[in-house]
Amino acid sequence: MKIIKGLLGILLSLLLIAIGFGVGFVYYVFVEDAPVSETLKEDSEVPSGETGIDDEVIKNGDLSIHFMELGNIYTGDSILIQCGDNDILIDAGSEYSSAPTLISYIDKYVTDNTLEYVIATHGHTDHIASFISTEEYTGIFEHYKVENIIDFPLTNSSGSSRTIVGRYRNARDNEIAEGANHWTALECYNEENGASRVIQLSEDVNMEILYSYYYENTSSSENNYSVCLMINQGDNHYLFTGDLETAGEKRLVTYYEENHGGLPHCVLYKAGHHGSKTSSCPELMEAITPEYVVVCCCAGTSEYTDENDNQFPTQEFIDNVAPYTKNVYVTTMVDNYTPKDEFESGTTVKSMNGNIVFTVTDGQIKLMFSNNNLRLLDTEWFKSCLLYTSPSPRDPKTS
């Protein structure tokens, strides 16, 4: 009996050692030493960014890209780009109620009340609602003079006045009646009706409207109609794909491989579809090898689902970007997890990184954050969710 107990003790010890080694190995591989692209072998030299937004740096910079928080519990996109004399707004989510928050932020930097370009990527509420005025809120189109509007060529919406797309079109058409130019992304790519594919923003920076297969082919997903664009600054490229999903991303990669020698390495990538598992596919990540990734979402939100593996940012998204960069930042997070059926009444949010500003001045890149400068993998939320280290999705109820 003593021999058996001794053997059991030895086996138990060996099992515990094996488990400890396995956990340690996974942590080492996926957290401490996540593989990076050749361009990031020296990413210890890459600054993590500064807490606090320095308006003088933005004012004196050559280019600034602002990923804005939206002032409510809903996930969405709104991105302000400033370069030379041009102010560009990509999307205005997430709800009508986001408009005051967005306008308050934009007004700090757009001092002439004019947006030279507005880009509406696709016809979902979380990307276009704040363009629209309501009885309670003044929308972007009413508040600002807009000179040029570029939007989605196709939609699955009926476009009636009861739909978000119909309301967006009415607000857009009012802006056109007041003098704004309007083109679809397909017209820009094809350079039709006075539109340009490449728009010069300053001497060294341009905005390029990319081609997407779903500009002229139908999809069951509205997300695939997203306008895709690249900001080019010499050899530095910054990619924005709206909510384009895997099918669209793969076609984007293939089209540019076959017609333009491939997509370039991208210093900055706005994570597709809020860091969902249906975007940021391996083929796109391999093509662009991003250095910085910004996710516009409320991390851990149950807005769309109670299924952990579908909540933003997803494990699959993180697995896809991990081979290329650790520099992943997220605007917002849930303050208290509540089930989907209690979401609107029970959920509150707080800043993760907060408003995120990516600036370039004399070739030097700087990141600034209104809340903190932690990369996603360094946040307590991330650690509590066991992202990277767990083969199964995290349980946000414990975060």
Rosetta blueprint (number, residue, H / E / L):
1 M L
2 K H
3 I H
4 I H
5 K H
6 G H
7 L H
8 L H
9 G H
10 I H
11 L H
12 L H
13 S H
14 L H
15 L H
16 L H
17 I H
18 A H
19 I H
20 G H
21 F H
22 G H
23 V H
24 G H
25 F H
26 V H
27 Y H
28 Y H
29 V H
30 F H
31 V H
32 E H
33 D L
34 A L
35 P L
36 V L
37 S L
38 E H
39 T H
40 L H
41 K L
42 E L
43 D H
44 S H
45 E H
46 V L
47 P L
48 S L
49 G L
50 E E
51 T E
52 G L
53 I L
54 D L
55 D H
56 E H
57 V H
58 I H
59 K H
60 N H
61 G L
62 D L
63 L E
64 S E
65 I E
66 H E
67 F E
68 M L
69 E L
70 L L
71 G L
72 N L
73 I L
74 Y L
75 T L
76 G L
77 D L
78 S L
79 I E
80 L E
81 I E
82 Q E
83 C E
84 G L
85 D L
86 N E
87 D E
88 I E
89 L E
90 I E
91 D L
92 A L
93 G L
94 S L
95 E L
96 Y H
97 S H
98 S H
99 A H
100 P H
101 T H
102 L H
103 I H
104 S H
105 Y H
106 I H
107 D H
108 K H
109 Y H
110 V L
111 T L
112 D L
113 N L
114 T E
115 L E
116 E E
117 Y E
118 V E
119 I E
120 A E
121 T L
122 H L
123 G L
124 H L
125 T H
126 D H
127 H H
128 I H
129 A H
130 S H
131 F H
132 I L
133 S L
134 T L
135 E L
136 E L
137 Y L
138 T L
139 G L
140 I H
141 F H
142 E H
143 H H
144 Y L
145 K E
146 V E
147 E E
148 N E
149 I E
150 I E
151 D E
152 F L
153 P L
154 L L
155 T L
156 N L
157 S L
158 S L
159 G L
160 S L
161 S L
162 R L
163 T L
164 I H
165 V H
166 G H
167 R H
168 Y H
169 R H
170 N H
171 A H
172 R H
173 D H
174 N H
175 E H
176 I H
177 A H
178 E L
179 G L
180 A L
181 N E
182 H E
183 W E
184 T E
185 A H
186 L H
187 E H
188 C H
189 Y H
190 N H
191 E L
192 E L
193 N L
194 G L
195 A L
196 S L
197 R L
198 V E
199 I E
200 Q E
201 L L
202 S L
203 E L
204 D L
205 V E
206 N E
207 M E
208 E E
209 I E
210 L L
211 Y L
212 S L
213 Y H
214 Y H
215 Y H
216 E L
217 N L
218 T L
219 S L
220 S L
221 S L
222 E H
223 N H
224 N H
225 Y H
226 S L
227 V L
228 C L
229 L E
230 M E
231 I E
232 N E
233 Q E
234 G L
235 D L
236 N E
237 H E
238 Y E
239 L E
240 F E
241 T L
242 G L
243 D L
244 L L
245 E L
246 T H
247 A H
248 G H
249 E H
250 K H
251 R H
252 L H
253 V H
254 T H
255 Y H
256 Y H
257 E H
258 E H
259 N H
260 H H
261 G L
262 G L
263 L L
264 P L
265 H L
266 C L
267 V L
268 L E
269 Y E
270 K E
271 A L
272 G H
273 H H
274 H H
275 G H
276 S L
277 K L
278 T L
279 S L
280 S L
281 C L
282 P H
283 E H
284 L H
285 M H
286 E H
287 A H
288 I H
289 T L
290 P L
291 E L
292 Y E
293 V E
294 V E
295 V E
296 C E
297 C E
298 C E
299 A E
300 G L
301 T L
302 S L
303 E L
304 Y L
305 T L
306 D L
307 E L
308 N H
309 D H
310 N H
311 Q L
312 F L
313 P L
314 T L
315 Q H
316 E H
317 F H
318 I H
319 D H
320 N H
321 V H
322 A L
323 P L
324 Y L
325 T L
326 K L
327 N L
328 V E
329 Y E
330 V E
331 T E
332 T E
333 M E
334 V E
335 D E
336 N E
337 Y L
338 T L
339 P L
340 K H
341 D H
342 E H
343 F H
344 E H
345 S H
346 G H
347 T L
348 T E
349 V E
350 K E
351 S E
352 M L
353 N L
354 G L
355 N L
356 I E
357 V E
358 F E
359 T E
360 V E
361 T E
362 D L
363 G L
364 Q E
365 I E
366 K E
367 L E
368 M E
369 F E
370 S L
371 N L
372 N L
373 N L
374 L L
375 R L
376 L H
377 L H
378 D H
379 T L
380 E H
381 W H
382 F H
383 K H
384 S H
385 C H
386 L L
387 L L
388 Y L
389 T L
390 S L
391 P L
392 S L
393 P L
394 R L
395 D L
396 P H
397 K H
398 T H
399 S L
